Amino acid sequence: MAEALELALGGLESVSPNPLVGAVVARGGRVIGRGFHRRLGGPHAEREALRDAGNARGADLYVTLEPCAHHGKTPPCSEAILEAGIKRVFFAAFDPNPAARGRGPRILRQASVEVRGGLLRKEALAQNAPYFFWRKNRRPWVLLKWAMSLDGKIATAGGESQWITGAKARARGHSLRRRVDAIMVGTETALADDPLLTPRPARGRTPLRVILDRRGRLPMKLKLLSSSRVAGRGRRLYVSVPGANSVRRLGKLERSGVEILLLPPRAGGLDLGLLLDELSKLEISQLLVEGGAELAGALLKNSMGQEIAAFIAPKILGGEGALSPVGGEGFSKLQESLALSGMRQETLGADLLLSARIDFS
């Protein structure tokens, strides 16, 4: 099962909103087949492992998520397991998807296949935390990412921010973009950086790009609001409130291929909770937030972030007016501050990546 969990990571940048799943086929204490869910819409891990094994009759199957029994983008894995003549199935965790939960193991047991669940369950739940969170809460897992100097600045006092970190750190940032279903940016960052928000190279992933513009201030010449020829492939969602844009402007956005979501006005900014609800309806299970400081501050203040990825460059920028990665009201007392858990660090050239989960409890 530990090997199956390791195999599952092969789909990290290609399967969302599906979960990461790995599978191993073994007979007589020897592994004869390995597989993982490689891409959204592709064969599931069980079918990959069974195909790799060839003749799996009488063998054991280890899989990190219970085998499915419903028809989705692919046929049920329970059928493939029965056809292969698997004797025993070990799985780590139940699938919270109502269409799947418990059905596969039940069908297999009815066909006299021995099924045991819960093997390395804790590790499987941690690996697929974004998927389980989305299924349970019907809101995307929110990953906040920023690049900053050692003294906590995301731009110079003059507003220059490209590039604080080096090439290896930026490549890792593009890896995060490939992992998620959508990337979101606030008005000020869109104005300052004019980003495309596309993963480069894309490797088949085209996350939805979400552009926030409560007051309708973003100029149409921005790359994100331009024609698809300029903005690149993939869906774009412009989020504002009724009355902030003229009918003519909204029409121009639509003709450029931009989808529009108008949320009810709310004092102090967009209703971010309602926005997350709407994104979940679009099958967005993981959302990467790339700025700016006010947006990050609003999300964290309202307990709407689950993970951070902070890229830190060995540079000192200084300046009282230089922005930090988290703005907004902040917390007036230390005891109100957010705690982080599971801190991990990764060296990327001269830069450092700190990743952690956010604990709102």
N, C-alpha and C positions, 0 to 999 in steps of 0.2 A: 504493500500500500504506500509505503514511503516513496518507492520508485514511481508509482502512479501519480503521486502528488508532484513529484519533480517533472514528470512528463507533461502534466497539465499546463505548466508555465509556458510551454511552447506556443500556446494560443493567446498569450497575454495581449498582443497587439492586433488581434484579428477576429475574436469571437463575440465580443460584447455587442448586444445585451445578453447573449447566452453566457452561461457560467463556464469557467475553466474546468475541464474534465480530462483526467488521464486514466488509462486502463492497462493492466498487465495480465497476460494469460500464462499460467504455470501448470506444469505436470511433473509429478514426482520430485518436487523441490527445485525444478529447473524452469527458468523463464523461456517460453517458446513464442511469445508474441507481445508486442508493445504498440501502443497507439495513444493519440490524444486528439481532442477536437481542434482541428487546425484553423477553420474559418467559419464564419456565420453562413449557414446554409449548406455546409459541407457535412460529410459523414461524422457521426458521433464517435467518441473515443472507443466504445465497445466494438463497433464495426471495424474500426481501424486496427484494433488489436487482434481481433479474430481473423481478419484478412492476413495480417502479418504472421499469425500462427499457422495458417494453413489448416491442417487437421487438428482440431481442438477437442475432439470427442473424449469425454471423461476427464477433461482438465478443469482447473479452477480459474475463475475470473475475479480479479481485484479491480474495482472502479471507485473513483473518488466521490461520485454522486450516484444515487440510486438509478438503475436502468429505467429508461422511459418506456411507457406502454401506449402512448398516444401518437397520432399522426400529426406532425408539424411540418417543418421544411424537409424532414427526412422520415423514413419509416420507423416504427417502434424498434428499439434495441432489444426488447424482450423477445421479439420474434427471431431476431438473429441469434440470440443466445440459445433459444430452444432448437433452432435449426442446426446449430453447431454441435449440439450434444454436450454442452457444459454441465458438469456434475454439481459444482458448488459456486455460489456467487457471494463475494464479500464486498460490501460498499461502506463508504465512510459516513455519508450524511444523506438525509432525506432531502428531496427537492421541494422547496416551499411553493413552487408553481402549483396552483390548485388542479390544473389539468394533469399533473404528473404524480403528486404526492401519494406514495404507497401503492399505486396501481401496478407498477412493474414487479416489485417483490411479491405482491399477492398472486399475480398471474404465474410467476415462476414457481412459487410454492405449490400452487394448484396442479402444476405439471410435474411435481415431485423433484424439483430442483431445490437443493438445500441453500437457503439464503440467510446471511447474517449481516446485520448493520451495525454501525457505530465504531468500526475499526479506524483509529486515528481521526475520530470525528472532530475534535477540537482543532486540529491542524487544517482539516478540510473547511471548516467554518471560517477560520481566519483567512485562508487563501481566497475564498469567494465572498469575503465580507461585503463588497459593493453589491453583488448580486442578491445576497440574502437581505441586505438593507432595503434595496429597491422593492423586492417582492413583499416585504413586511410593511413598509411605510408608504409605498406608492409614491415615492419621491426619489429623484436621482441621488446617488452618492456624490457628494461635492468635494472635489479635490482643488485646493487653492495652491497656485504655483506662483512664485516670484523669483526674480534674480536681484541680488542686492550686494552692496559693498560690505566689508567687515564691520563698518560702523552703522549698518542698518539703513542705507539709502538706496532707493530704487532709481534715482536719477540725480544729476548734479543740481545745484541751485539754479542753474540756467535752463534746466529741463532736459538735458541730454541723457539718454539712457541706452543707446545702442553703440557698442555692446559692452555691458558691464562684465559679463562672463565670457569665457573662451569658447572655442569651437566644440570641444568635447561636451561641455555643459549644454550648449545649444542643441547638439545632436541628441542628448538625453531628453531635453525638453520636447523635441519632435517625437521621441518614443512615447512620451506621456500623451501627446496628441493622438497618436495611433491607438492608444489603449482605450480611449473614451468614445462615447457616442455623440458628444456635443462639446463645443468650446465657447465660452462666454466672455465678453469684454464690455467694460463700461464706457460711458461717453468720453470721459477725459482721456483715457488710454487710447481710444480710437482716434481722437483728435490729435494727440501728441505723437503717436507712433505710426498711424495709418497702416495697421497690420493686415495681412491676408488670413492669418490664423489657420493655414493649411499645414498638415504634416508633410515634411519633406525629408526623404522621399515618402510618397503616400503609401506605397505597397498595398494598394487596394482599399485603404481606409479613407473615407471622405466624411468626417464628422460634421454634423450640423453646426453652423456658425451662428451664434446668437449675439445680436448687437443691441445694446440697451441705449435708448435715447428718449428719456422722459419728456424733454422740452422740445424735441424736434430740431436740435441744433447742429446735427451732423451734416456737413456739406455732401451733396450728391457726388462730388468728384472723388470721395474716398474709395479706395479699392474695394472694400467690403460692400459698398452700395452701387458699384458700377456694374456694367454688363458682365455676363458670365465669361466673356472673352478676357476681361481684365481680372475678375475676381477668382476665376478658376472653377473647376468642377465642384459639385456638391451643393446641398441646400443651404440657404441662408434665411435666418428669421430676424426680422426687425421688430423690436418690442418698444412700444410707446403707449401713450394714453390718448383717448379721444380728444380732439381739438388741438393737439400739439402740432399736427401736420395738416396742410391743406389737402383737399381732395386731389388736386393736380399733382402734388408731390407724392402722395401715396400711389397714385396711378403710375407715375414714372418709376417708382420703386418696383412695382409689380411687373412692369414691362421689362425691367432689368433682371427679372427672375427672382426677386426677393419676396419671400413670404412675409406677411404682416400679422402681428398679434397686438391688439389694443387691449390693455388692462384697465380696469376701473381706477380712476385717480385716487391717490392716497397721500395724505400729508407727509412730507419728508422724503418722498421718493416712490419708486415703483413697489408694488406689492410683491416682494420676492417669494413669499410663500406660495402665493397663487401662481406665480410664474413657474416655480418648481413643479407644482401640481400639473400645469399644462404641459410641461416638458415630459413628465412621466407618461402622459397620455400619448405622446409621440414616440414611445418606446425608448426614451432616453434613460438609461440606467446609471450612467456615469457622466458627470459634467465636470469639465476642467475650466476653472476660472483663472484667467490670465491678467486680470487687472480691471480697474485700478484700486488704489488704496481705499477710496470711499466705499466701493463695492465690497471689497474684502471685509472692511470694518462693519458694514451693515449685515453681511451674512453671519459673521462671527458673533456679533452682538445679539442676533436673533437665533442663535444655535442652529445655523444652517450650513455647517461645514463638518466634514468627517475626517479629512486628511489634509496635510500640507506637504508641499515639496519646496523647500527653500534652497536655492542655489546661491552660494556665498563666494564672492570673489575676494582675493587677498588685496583689496584696495581700500583706501580711505578717501571719501568724497567730502565729508564735512558740510557745513552750511546749515544755518537754522532753517532756511526756507526749503531745503532739500527734502523731498518726500520720503517717508518710510513706507513699508509695504502694507501696513494696516492703518487706515485712517478712521474717520468718524468720531463718535463720542469717546470711544475707549472705555476703560474701566477705572473708576475713581479710587478703588481700594484694591490692594494686592490680593486680598482673599477672594475677590471677584474674578481674578484673572483666570484664563483658561489653562488647564493642565494638559500636557501632551504625554502620550504613552507609546511604547514600542519604538522609541527613537532609533533610526538607522542612519548610518553615514556612509557615503561613497565618495572616493576621490576621483575627480574628473579633470585630468591635467593639473592645472594650478588651482582649480576651484574645488569646492566641497558641496555636496548635496546632502542636506539633512531632511529626512522624511519621518513623519510621525502621524499617529492617529490623534484626533482631538477628543478630549473627554469633557462632555458637558454636564456630567452628573455632579 
